[in-house]
């Protein structure tokens, strides 16, 4: 059972959430492409004219972290996360849905704790400012889109939970 089974929902809050999660993942993809372009320009500049993009590694570190987190809600929503299908391939859809419910409840609890701790960590970086060495970008700036990604991941997990519960009720 994957959440992708119900992606035809276009109306209501669930449809809005699905579109938001999809656009967030696309934004993460565009960010990753921008990082690739910047890195290419920096490496090419270093090889040809002896000048690189200052602080490129700092932007790569922050940008890749942000983009990876941006992809997580979409992976959850579409069932693209790693699963142990070898153990569930022989189960009926209802059995897979029950296992999905159990796993999703655990994931929701874990993600709620992770979101809270990341939120608190961001405020520690605001209270005790730390910046990148070359560009002096405050570290906490990266926390904002990461926390948004974690909240969207929680939302995607709740949608997955309801999709699985619907399958159990129908099955």
Helices and strands as residue ranges (DSSP letters): G 3-6, H 12-48, H 56-78, H 85-88, H 93-127, H 140-170
